[in-house]
Amino acid sequence: MKVWSLGVSLVAALSLVGCGGATWKRPALKLPAAENFKAGTCRDASAPILALGHFTYDHASDRSLSKQDRGQLKEASDQLTKVKSTATEPLTQQLSDVIAAIGWIRLRVEPTYDPQLLRDLEVSRSTLQRTCVP
């Protein structure tokens, strides 16, 4: 019964989209203010964490990233690497996870870019943000 009603709901939603009666719009990006990050390492990392949040949101459906995009990722990675040198656990590991996720994206060239890598970056970035914002 649940499967049938889910199927009917899905068909109804798709028919509305197909007919132009409704369009799907993803929710607006909601990120905390830098002032809401805990003092210390978290606050020091807030700018690149928030910049990466915007980056992953803005590029969520992209099938490739430009040289400029990869430059932005390098800048965020460099900033987080500096912050990591003074971090303690669990932040050290979470910063490493974000830096590694950025590295995987930057290593992939256009023909082999995998959008899942950007989703992986967002998972590690949001985990770090949840630790830093009470």
C-alpha positions in Angstrom: 0.0 0.0 0.0 2.8 2.4 0.9 4.6 1.7 -2.4 1.5 2.3 -4.4 0.7 5.7 -2.7 4.3 6.7 -3.1 4.2 5.9 -6.8 1.0 7.9 -7.2 2.5 10.9 -5.4 5.6 10.6 -7.6 3.6 10.4 -10.8 1.5 13.4 -9.7 4.5 15.5 -8.9 6.2 14.6 -12.2 3.1 15.4 -14.2 2.9 18.8 -12.7 6.5 19.5 -13.5 6.1 18.1 -17.0 3.0 20.3 -17.6 4.7 23.4 -16.4 2.3 23.7 -13.5 5.1 23.6 -11.0 8.8 23.6 -11.0 11.2 22.2 -8.5 13.3 24.7 -6.7 15.9 23.7 -4.2 15.9 25.5 -0.9 18.0 28.6 -0.4 21.5 28.1 1.1 21.5 28.7 4.8 24.9 29.1 6.4 25.7 30.5 9.9 27.5 33.8 10.3 31.2 33.7 11.0 30.6 35.2 14.4 28.6 32.1 15.3 31.6 29.8 15.0 33.3 28.8 18.3 36.3 31.0 19.2 39.8 29.7 18.3 40.4 27.2 15.5 36.7 27.1 14.4 36.5 30.9 14.1 39.9 30.9 12.3 38.5 28.3 9.8 35.1 30.0 9.4 35.9 31.9 6.2 37.1 28.9 4.1 34.4 26.7 5.6 31.7 29.2 4.6 33.3 29.8 1.2 33.3 26.1 0.6 29.6 26.0 1.6 28.8 28.5 -1.1 31.1 26.7 -3.6 29.4 23.3 -3.1 25.9 24.9 -3.3 26.7 26.9 -6.4 28.4 24.0 -8.3 26.1 21.2 -7.1 24.8 20.3 -10.6 28.0 21.1 -12.5 29.5 18.4 -14.7 32.9 20.1 -14.8 34.9 22.7 -12.9 36.9 25.5 -14.4 40.5 26.4 -13.7 39.2 29.3 -11.6 37.0 26.9 -9.6 40.0 24.7 -8.9 41.9 27.9 -7.9 39.2 28.7 -5.3 39.5 25.2 -3.9 43.3 25.5 -3.6 42.9 28.8 -1.7 40.4 27.2 0.7 42.7 24.2 1.1 45.7 26.4 1.8 43.8 28.4 4.4 42.5 25.2 6.2 46.0 23.7 6.1 47.3 26.7 8.1 44.5 26.5 10.6 45.0 22.7 11.0 48.5 23.2 12.3 47.1 24.6 15.6 43.9 22.4 15.8 43.1 19.7 18.3 40.9 16.6 17.9 38.2 16.2 16.5 39.0 19.3 14.4 42.3 18.0 13.2 40.7 15.0 11.6 37.7 16.9 10.3 40.0 19.5 8.7 42.0 16.7 7.2 38.8 15.2 5.7 37.9 18.5 4.1 41.4 19.1 2.8 41.5 15.6 1.3 38.1 16.0 -0.3 39.3 19.2 -1.9 42.4 17.4 -3.1 40.4 14.6 -4.8 38.4 17.2 -6.7 41.5 19.1 -7.8 43.3 16.0 -9.0 40.5 15.1 -11.4 40.7 16.8 -14.7 37.6 17.9 -16.7 36.9 14.7 -18.7 37.0 12.6 -15.5 35.4 15.0 -13.1 32.9 13.1 -10.9 30.1 15.3 -9.2 30.1 12.8 -6.3 33.4 14.3 -5.3 31.7 17.6 -4.7 29.0 15.9 -2.6 31.7 14.2 -0.6 33.3 17.6 0.0 30.0 19.0 1.2 29.6 16.1 3.7 33.0 16.6 5.2 32.5 20.4 5.2 29.1 20.3 6.9 30.4 17.9 9.5 33.2 20.4 10.4 30.7 23.2 10.4 28.4 21.3 12.8 31.3 20.8 15.2 32.2 24.5 15.0 28.7 26.0 15.3 26.9 25.1 18.5 
